[in-house]
Structure formats: C-alpha cells, structure tokens
Amino acid sequence: MNARRVCRVGLFLAYLLMIPGSILAQTAPSQIEESAYSDLHAAASKGDADQIRRLIVQGAKVEARDRAGRTPLHVAAFKSHEEAVEALAKAGADMNAFENDSYDVITIAAVANDVEMMRLAISLGGNPRNITSPYDGTALIAAAHLGHFDIVRTLIKAGAPLNHINNLGWTALIEAVVLGDGGPRHVNTARALIKAGADVTISDRQGVTPLAHAKQRGYKDIVALFQKPLK
C-alpha cells in the first residue's frame, strides 16, 4: 500500500471516529425525561392532541424547551405522534425549530425512517432545505447515510438540496457509499440520488469520487449505477 493510500485510509478512519452516526447524534427523550415532563411536553410525549389544544387555550407556550432544547413539537416527532404534531403546528409551533444539536422535525423523521411524519412535516411548513445536525448536513444526507430510500425519494421530490456538502466534505451520494453497506437499501438510495441529478463528480476532501469509493469497497451494484443510464 503506497503512502498516499495509507493517508487516505487514515483520514477516512479519522472521519469515522468523528461520526457517532445520525441515529446516535440525535437524542430522543429518555424515560426519565418523559416522566418529568409537564404541560405541553407531557401531552406531546403521550400524543394527546386534545390536551395539547386545551393547554394552548389556557396559554401554554408552544415553543417551551426542555433541557435538550426540544420543543413539544420535537418530542411529538420523536414519538411519531402525527396528530400531536398537527395540533402544535396549527397553534403556531415553529416547524423549522432546532433543538440543541441542530435537528429539526424533518431530520428527526428522516433518521427514524418515518415517511408519514416526514410528509406531514413538509405539508405543515417544514423546510427540507434546512442545514441541520452538528455536521452542517441535511435531512437528505442523514437519510442517505442510513439507506432510508423512501425518505430520500420523498425529500428529493420536496426539493431537498442534492449536492449540499457537509462539514466533513461529504454529499448525500458520498455518504450513501462510504457509510453504507453496499446492500439493497444503499443501492436504491444511490440510484434515487443519481436519477434525480446528483452531481457524481463531486469528490471528498481527498479527491475521491463516489464511484471511486464504490470501486474501492467492491460495491458492484453501486458501481453499475454510475456506468449505465438510469430509467
């Protein structure tokens, strides 16, 4: 292995150590936190939309924050309570609010592979172009990393930026390769991105393209996507 190859491998491993993974980077409310919730946070955690509406009439603050910076809207999204999310949104909750780690409702849904929550969030004003997470990424990058191809398709249709580069120097397409396993989920993810017009020439900080990464890993099905027109 030549010195340049060793350098690339070392840098790649260093990047991996920096990335706990989108799932781990997001922090859903713990059972202890949920048991201590009151008012709107408690109602959101339980998915009690009627109680949410009653509390709002009584003057509860829809943008109240817990210790992790989660609003009731974030809590409802983490718990996949769609009716609660809708009730909060109709009461004026900010659909693009960030919790302390810079995650919004759309990115929470993307990581959870919650397509229905994703569609609801977008319909209520969530912005799929938001720059989220400690990595200055997007919901699309998070979904591509995890191989959540239905989420990827939904975000592409909603206008998510295909070629955004996060602070690790990676696009959604690059993450689908370097953080994927080369299996069907990540193949379908890469296919959706390429078919939508993702720039396949954007390389990482070491000048390695998504195709080169796929070849290095022996991901033949992904390599094939770059070598033939997609229908």
Helices and strands as residue ranges (DSSP letters): H 3-18, H 22-25, H 31-36, H 39-46, H 49-57, H 72-78, H 82-90, H 105-112, H 115-123, H 139-146, H 149-157, H 172-178, H 184-196, H 210-217, H 220-227
